[in-house]
Every structure is written in structure tokens, then in C-alpha cells.
Amino acid sequence: MRSRKRQILSRTEALERTISRRQLLAGAGAAAAGVCAAGPGNVFAATKENATKAPGGRLIPDGKLGTITFTQRDVPSRVGIAASAALGVAPTMGYIGGPDFPEDPNDLGPLVPLPGGWLELLEFLRGAGFKQIEFAGYGQNANNPGGAAPNPVVGGAVTAESAAAYLAYAQTLRGFLDDNGLEAIGNHGFIPGTWDGPNSAGGTMTQLDRDRFTVELEFGAILGTPYLGTGSDPTNANNRNIEPWTIAGEKWTALNEISVSQFGIHMYPHNHSPAYNFLQDGPMVTVTEHRVTGAPIPPTVVRAESGKRLMQHYLDITDPRLVVVEMDVYWAHVAQHQHRWRYDVNGQRVEDIFDPLATVARQTHRYPLYHAKDGDRTTQAPGVGDGYTMVPFGDPTADIDYATFLRGQGAKGSHNPNYEQDNAPGGSADPGRSLRFTAISAANMNGLRG
């Protein structure tokens, strides 16, 4: 399949194409139809021409370095430098690195006013070398430039006025991105609870869900993002039976049929470790060994497992032209540590170790987005605990081999790795920590060669 550069509309073009909250972007349906006709190569095109690199070249091509703002979630929520001055209040002070930082992570530098709000955060991320932004919601402290994010739902409905205010805020965020040479790559946000399908309540999407979904897609179109999604699995991963995961495939197919055909935006779920546990898809069997330790247990009846993982079933039953997934590489490695034994159709305990890289490589276009989250291996025995703790990307203690992962993923230049670190914010004791960890991680991601 041929790939082409992703077209990003200017703010003016995006606004001109937003006719109303109930109408679609003019021409978006035709663009999406082209995506479906030509296959996913269009959607996953590299930002830079050719996309391939010579041996020793950058493993994350120019234009593909991203972060999800969940990592820096403390920054939008605080009053920034400019807003503090306007209000006549003292800004939040912290350490973001001295002249030898981030090469020397211990060079904290002087105590300085810390950025706050979207505009100042995006300026910081641009300076750190990021190009792509995955939002984790759009809210910020109301005192910062751009103000608070309006709620598109007022009084239990999306009204013309609430939609207009929400989309005006989208225009503001798009302006902040453009002013800093950044691109939106996704958001963890609203996913309808109903859809057009036989397994949805009532067999169709509710009017409120349809109106909210439409205005969120309009918001994403103004930002220029090719993806919108969630920080959750496509369904409750604690239920490993095949039936709910089959229904999840129906739901997300229906959502993408709307979002891709009408807006050219793909909807994506995200994984934590349970999504790569074993699918319970076999007959009921009697087992006599503990799944993790292999120790004898009283005869217990369980549902057998073929060896297929939950998320793989979801991918197998959905259209590759429509349905994509964001892999959290850290949690995929936690899954490798946790979910390594299954019960086969004879009730026997079988070791079956998950391979995150092989999973991506054999269906690489299904994984356009990653959370590039790094981890320090613990001493926990296989099957016990998480097996890793989160650290800045490329930290000397990190044990996830991203160089090998990125070299072997396939379709080089097509993927969008977004740095994430859940434990980056340092709270009131160290309010600059998320920004320091972000700068360290950006430098290490940019330095990957292979």
C-alpha cells in the first residue's frame, strides 16, 4: 500500500470547514473514503519523505517525537507565569535544570517561576524538542491564557451555544499549537457508551452520545489530529471471556465508521497489562495446578484458553482499515511479566510468554501510536507484581529495550511514540519534576539510533 503525507489543515481552513456542530467538515468524507480505498498506508504515513533512515540514523524520525500531557498534568492545572503576574500573585517556583541539564540530570539549576497552562506548557515542550502532542483532556486553570475549557454538555444536552463555546476553545488550543510549531496527534477523552449496533442498549447511539461524539470530532478536526481515543481498554479487561471482547469489536467498529468516514479521524483504545492477558475462549476444564507457581491445588473448574490475548482477539475481528490501537509499551512489558501461564483445553498449565515486539511487527499498521514509557526491572518473580517501576525514558536504570523495539517494529517512520510517565509530577515538594523528566526523556528519545 502506498503512503502519503498526512495533510494538516491550517486554523483558517479548519474553521472554514466547521459549518456547525451537526455538520461535518466539508470534504472530510471524501478524504476518509480515500483512506479506506487505499488502505491504512495513508493514515500511517511518515511525516518526512521516504521515512527510512540509513543504519545508525534516528529511530524516531524528525517530526514524530511526541508526549502525552498526562505526564505534565500538573502544569495546565496551575496558574502560569504570565497569569501570576497579571493577578499580582507569586508564581509557583521550582527547578527545571541548569546549564548542564539534561546531560547532567543532577544539575537542577536555580529556583525559577514554573510554566502553567497550555500556552506555557506547549512553549516548554517545543523547547525540549517535541513535535507532537497527545492531549489527556483539554482542561486548564481558568486564569491562564485561553481560559477554562467549556463543558459541551449543559443541562443534559449539547446546545448550539455550548458547542460554539467549546469549539471556540478548540480554536484557541489550535492557535497555541500552531504558534509553537506543534501538531496534535490524539486525545484521551470522551467515548460514547452507546453505538449503532445490535449489542448496544436500544440498538443505537443515544442522541446525547451522538451530539457529544460529533462535537468532540469537530474539536479534534479543528486541532488537526488524525486520532482520538481513550486511556482505557476497549472494554473491561478484567472480564476475559470472549463474548464482551467481541461486543467491543462491534462498538469500536461502529464508532470508527462514523469518525473515519465523516471526519477522517480514527478512534483508538489504549492498553494496560490486563489487555494482554489470555482470552478465555475454550471449554470448561478441570485444573489441578496453580497458574503462577505450578503448585498443586484442589481440582478447580475454569474456562480454557487457546493462547490468544484479549487485545489480539479485538484486532482479529475488526477491520484493519478502520480500527487501530495505541500500545503502552511499558504495560505491555508488565503483561509479559504477569501473564505467562495459561490453561489449555486439556486443563494443563502451559507457559506462553507474551512478546510485545512480535505483536506489533506482525500487524504494524494496527499500532500507529505508542506510549513510550520506560521501566526499571524489579526483582519480583515472574507472575508476581508488575515487574517494573516507571522511570524517565532512557534513564540509566531503564530495562525496556526501545532501540530493539523501534528497529523491529516495521513500517519505520510510520509510528508515533508519545513519552509518558505516570509518576512524573513531583507534587508540592518538587513541582518542577515533571518538566525535568520531560526534558530528560526528550533528549534520550531524540538520541536513539539504530
C-alpha positions in Angstrom: 0.0 0.0 0.0 1.2 3.5 -0.8 1.6 6.0 1.9 1.4 9.8 1.7 2.0 12.7 3.9 -0.7 13.5 6.4 -2.5 16.7 5.4 -2.9 19.1 8.3 -5.3 21.9 7.8 -4.5 25.4 8.9 -6.6 27.0 11.6 -8.4 29.1 9.0 -9.1 26.0 6.8 -10.3 24.0 9.8 -12.6 26.8 10.9 -14.0 27.3 7.4 -14.8 23.6 7.2 -16.6 23.6 10.6 -20.1 24.5 9.4 -22.0 23.6 12.5 -21.9 21.1 15.3 -24.2 18.8 13.4 -22.5 19.1 10.1 -19.2 17.6 9.1 -16.1 19.1 7.9 -16.5 19.8 4.2 -14.5 17.4 2.2 -13.6 15.2 5.1 -15.8 12.4 4.0 -14.1 12.3 0.6 -10.7 12.3 2.3 -11.7 9.4 4.6 -13.1 7.5 1.7 -9.7 7.8 0.1 -8.2 6.3 3.2 -10.5 3.3 3.2 -10.0 2.8 -0.5 -6.2 2.9 -0.4 -5.9 1.1 2.9 -4.2 2.2 6.1 -1.0 3.3 4.4 -2.5 6.7 4.0 -3.3 7.0 7.7 0.1 5.9 9.0 2.2 7.9 6.6 5.5 9.2 7.8 5.8 12.9 8.5 9.0 13.2 6.5 9.6 12.0 3.0 10.9 8.5 2.4 10.8 7.7 6.2 13.6 5.2 6.0 16.9 6.0 7.6 20.4 4.8 6.9 21.9 2.5 9.5 22.7 4.5 12.6 20.0 7.0 11.8 17.4 8.3 14.2 15.0 5.6 15.3 12.3 8.3 16.0 12.2 10.4 12.8 12.1 14.1 12.8 8.5 15.2 13.4 7.5 12.1 15.3 8.7 12.9 18.8 5.6 13.2 21.0 4.4 13.2 24.5 1.0 12.8 26.2 0.2 15.6 28.5 -0.9 13.3 31.3 2.8 13.3 32.1 2.8 17.0 32.7 -0.8 17.1 34.1 0.3 19.4 36.9 1.3 22.2 34.5 -2.0 23.1 32.8 -3.8 23.0 36.2 -1.6 25.6 37.9 -1.5 29.4 37.4 1.3 30.2 35.0 4.0 32.8 34.9 2.0 35.4 32.9 -1.2 34.8 34.7 0.5 35.1 38.1 2.0 38.5 37.1 -1.5 39.6 35.8 -3.1 38.6 39.1 -0.3 40.1 41.2 0.4 36.8 42.9 3.6 34.9 43.4 4.2 32.2 40.8 4.9 28.5 41.6 8.6 28.1 41.9 10.7 25.1 41.1 13.7 23.6 39.4 13.8 22.8 35.7 17.5 22.3 35.2 20.7 24.3 35.0 23.2 24.9 32.1 24.4 21.2 32.0 20.9 19.8 32.2 19.7 17.3 30.9 23.1 15.8 30.1 23.7 16.1 33.9 20.3 15.3 35.4 21.6 16.4 38.8 22.1 20.0 37.6 18.8 21.3 38.9 19.7 24.9 38.3 18.2 27.9 40.2 14.8 28.1 41.7 12.6 29.7 38.9 9.0 30.5 38.1 7.4 27.5 36.6 5.2 27.4 33.4 1.5 26.9 33.9 -1.4 26.5 31.5 -1.4 25.2 27.9 0.4 28.1 26.2 3.4 28.0 28.6 3.5 24.2 28.6 3.5 24.0 24.8 6.3 26.5 24.7 8.3 24.4 27.1 7.6 21.2 25.1 8.7 22.9 21.9 11.9 23.9 23.5 12.5 20.4 24.7 12.3 19.1 21.1 8.8 17.7 20.9 6.7 17.9 17.8 3.5 16.0 18.5 1.1 16.4 21.4 -1.3 13.8 22.6 -3.7 15.5 25.0 -5.1 13.9 28.1 -8.1 16.1 28.2 -8.3 19.8 27.4 -8.8 21.5 30.8 -6.6 24.1 32.4 -6.6 26.6 35.2 -9.1 29.3 34.2 -6.6 32.1 34.9 -4.2 31.1 32.1 -4.4 32.4 28.5 -7.3 30.8 26.8 -9.3 30.4 30.0 -11.2 27.4 31.2 -12.3 24.6 28.8 -16.1 25.0 28.4 -18.3 22.0 29.0 -20.0 21.0 25.8 -22.9 19.4 27.7 -25.1 21.8 29.6 -28.3 20.8 31.3 -28.0 17.2 29.9 -27.7 18.3 26.3 -25.2 19.7 23.7 -26.7 23.1 22.8 -25.8 25.4 20.0 -24.3 27.8 22.5 -22.3 25.2 24.4 -21.0 23.6 21.2 -19.9 27.1 19.9 -18.1 27.9 23.1 -16.3 24.5 23.1 -15.2 24.8 19.5 -14.0 28.3 20.1 -11.8 26.9 22.8 -10.5 24.3 20.3 -9.6 27.2 18.0 -7.6 28.7 20.9 -5.7 25.5 21.5 -5.0 25.1 17.8 -3.5 28.6 17.8 -1.2 27.7 20.7 -0.1 24.6 18.8 0.5 26.5 15.6 2.4 29.3 17.3 4.8 26.7 18.6 5.1 24.6 15.5 3.4 21.6 17.2 0.8 19.1 15.9 -1.9 17.3 17.8 -1.7 13.6 17.4 -4.5 12.4 19.7 -6.5 12.9 22.9 -7.7 10.6 25.8 -11.2 11.8 26.1 -14.9 11.1 25.5 -16.0 7.7 24.2 -19.8 7.1 23.7 -21.3 4.4 25.9 -23.8 3.6 23.1 -23.4 2.9 19.4 -25.3 1.8 16.3 -25.3 -1.9 16.7 -27.3 -4.8 18.0 -25.4 -5.2 21.3 -25.8 -1.5 22.2 -28.5 -0.6 24.6 -31.6 0.1 22.4 -29.6 -1.0 19.3 -28.5 2.6 18.5 -26.5 5.5 19.8 -28.4 7.8 22.0 -29.0 11.4 20.8 -26.8 12.8 23.6 -24.0 10.4 22.8 -24.3 11.3 19.1 -24.3 15.0 19.7 -21.4 14.8 22.1 -19.4 12.5 19.8 -20.0 14.9 16.9 -18.8 17.9 18.8 -15.7 16.1 20.1 -14.9 15.1 16.5 -15.3 18.7 15.4 -13.0 19.7 18.2 -10.4 17.1 17.0 -10.8 18.3 13.4 -10.0 21.9 14.4 -6.9 20.6 16.3 -5.9 18.7 13.2 -5.5 15.4 14.9 -5.8 12.2 13.0 -6.6 10.2 16.1 -8.9 10.5 19.1 -9.2 7.9 21.9 -9.2 6.8 25.5 -6.8 5.9 28.2 -8.7 2.7 28.8 -9.0 -0.7 27.2 -11.8 -1.2 24.6 -13.8 -3.0 27.3 -13.3 -4.1 30.9 -10.2 -6.2 30.7 -10.9 -7.9 34.0 -13.6 -9.9 32.1 -11.5 -12.3 30.0 -14.4 -14.1 28.4 -14.5 -13.9 24.6 -18.1 -12.5 24.4 -17.5 -8.9 25.8 -14.4 -8.5 23.7 -16.4 -9.5 20.6 -19.0 -6.9 21.5 -16.2 -4.3 22.0 -15.2 -5.0 18.4 -18.7 -4.2 17.3 -18.7 -1.0 19.2 -15.4 0.4 18.1 -16.1 -0.6 14.5 -19.3 1.4 14.7 -17.5 4.4 16.2 -14.8 4.4 13.5 -17.4 4.1 10.7 -18.6 7.5 11.8 -15.3 9.1 12.7 -13.3 7.9 9.7 -16.0 8.3 7.0 -17.1 11.7 8.2 -14.0 13.3 9.8 -11.0 11.2 8.7 -10.2 10.6 12.4 -9.5 7.1 13.8 -10.7 6.3 17.3 -8.3 4.2 19.4 -8.3 2.4 22.7 -5.3 2.1 25.0 -3.9 -0.9 26.9 -2.8 -1.6 30.4 -1.4 -5.0 31.3 -4.8 -6.9 31.6 -5.5 -6.3 27.9 -2.7 -8.7 27.1 -3.9 -11.5 29.4 -5.2 -14.7 27.9 -8.6 -14.7 26.3 -11.0 -17.3 27.9 -12.3 -18.8 24.7 -12.3 -22.5 25.3 -14.4 -25.2 27.0 -14.7 -25.6 30.8 -11.9 -27.7 32.1 -10.6 -29.0 35.5 -7.2 -27.8 36.6 -5.0 -29.1 39.4 -2.0 -26.7 39.3 -1.7 -23.1 40.4 -1.4 -20.9 37.4 1.7 -19.0 38.5 3.6 -21.3 40.8 2.6 -24.7 39.4 1.9 -25.9 43.0 -0.9 -28.5 43.4 -4.4 -27.1 44.1 -7.7 -28.8 44.7 -9.5 -29.6 41.4 -10.9 -26.4 40.1 -13.2 -25.8 37.0 -12.1 -22.9 34.8 -12.5 -21.9 31.2 -9.7 -23.0 29.0 -7.5 -20.6 27.0 -6.3 -21.1 23.4 -3.3 -18.7 23.9 -4.8 -15.7 22.1 -4.6 -12.5 24.0 -7.6 -10.2 24.7 -6.4 -7.3 22.5 -5.5 -9.7 19.7 -9.0 -11.0 19.5 -10.2 -7.4 19.3 -7.9 -6.8 16.4 -8.7 -10.1 14.7 -12.4 -9.3 14.5 -12.2 -5.7 13.4 -11.4 -4.0 10.0 -7.7 -3.0 9.8 -8.7 -0.1 7.6 -10.8 1.3 10.5 -9.7 0.1 13.9 -6.3 0.9 15.4 -4.8 0.6 18.9 -2.4 2.6 21.0 0.1 0.3 22.7 1.5 1.3 26.0 4.9 -0.4 25.7 5.6 -0.3 29.4 2.3 -2.0 30.3 2.9 -4.5 27.5 6.1 -5.5 29.2 4.3 -5.7 32.5 1.9 -8.1 30.8 4.9 -10.1 29.6 5.9 -10.4 33.3 2.4 -11.1 34.7 0.5 -13.2 32.2 2.8 -16.1 31.1 0.9 -19.2 32.0 -2.5 -20.4 30.7 -4.7 -23.5 31.0 -5.1 -25.4 27.7 -8.1 -27.4 26.5 -6.9 -30.4 28.5 -6.6 -28.4 31.7 -2.8 -28.4 31.6 -0.7 -25.5 32.7 1.3 -24.2 29.8 3.9 -21.5 29.7 3.2 -19.0 26.9 5.2 -15.7 27.1 3.9 -12.6 25.5 6.2 -10.7 23.1 5.2 -7.0 22.6 7.6 -6.5 19.7 6.4 -9.6 17.7 2.8 -8.5 18.4 3.4 -5.1 16.8 5.7 -6.3 14.0 3.2 -8.8 12.5 0.4 -6.1 12.3 2.4 -2.9 12.4 -0.2 -0.6 10.9 -2.7 -1.5 13.6 -0.4 0.2 16.1 0.1 3.8 14.9 0.5 5.2 18.4 2.7 4.2 21.4 3.1 5.3 24.9 6.9 5.4 25.2 7.0 4.7 28.9 10.2 3.3 30.3 10.7 0.9 33.2 13.3 -0.3 35.7 13.0 -4.1 36.1 12.3 -5.2 39.7 13.4 -8.4 41.4 9.9 -9.7 41.6 9.4 -13.3 40.4 7.5 -13.8 37.1 3.8 -13.5 37.7 4.3 -11.5 40.9 3.6 -7.8 41.0 4.2 -5.6 38.0 7.8 -6.5 37.4 8.8 -2.9 36.5 8.7 0.6 38.0 8.3 3.7 35.9 11.4 5.9 35.2 12.2 8.7 32.7 12.7 7.5 29.2 16.3 6.3 28.7 17.1 6.5 32.4 20.3 4.6 33.3 18.1 2.2 35.3 15.7 1.6 32.5 15.4 -2.0 31.2 12.9 -1.8 28.3 14.9 -2.2 25.1 13.4 0.6 23.0 16.2 0.5 20.4 15.4 -3.1 19.5 11.7 -2.4 19.7 11.8 0.6 17.3 14.2 -1.2 14.9 12.0 -4.2 14.7 8.5 -2.7 14.6 8.2 -2.5 10.8 7.0 0.4 8.7 9.7 2.6 10.0 8.7 6.2 10.3 5.0 5.5 10.4 4.6 5.2 14.2 4.0 8.0 16.7 5.7 7.4 20.1 4.5 9.6 22.9 6.6 9.9 26.1 4.5 9.1 29.2 5.4 8.7 32.8 2.6 8.4 35.3 4.7 9.3 38.3 6.5 12.3 36.7 4.7 15.1 38.7 6.6 15.8 42.0 3.7 17.4 43.8 4.3 20.4 46.1 7.6 19.1 47.2 9.1 19.2 43.7 6.7 21.0 41.3 9.3 21.2 38.5 10.0 17.4 38.4 7.5 16.6 35.5 9.2 19.2 33.3 12.7 17.9 34.2 11.7 14.3 33.5 10.2 15.5 30.2 13.4 17.3 29.1 15.5 14.2 30.0 13.2 11.9 28.1 13.0 14.1 25.0 16.8 14.2 24.8 17.0 10.4 25.2 14.3 9.7 22.7 16.0 12.0 20.2 19.3 10.3 20.8 18.1 6.8 19.9 20.0 5.5 16.9 19.8 2.2 15.0 
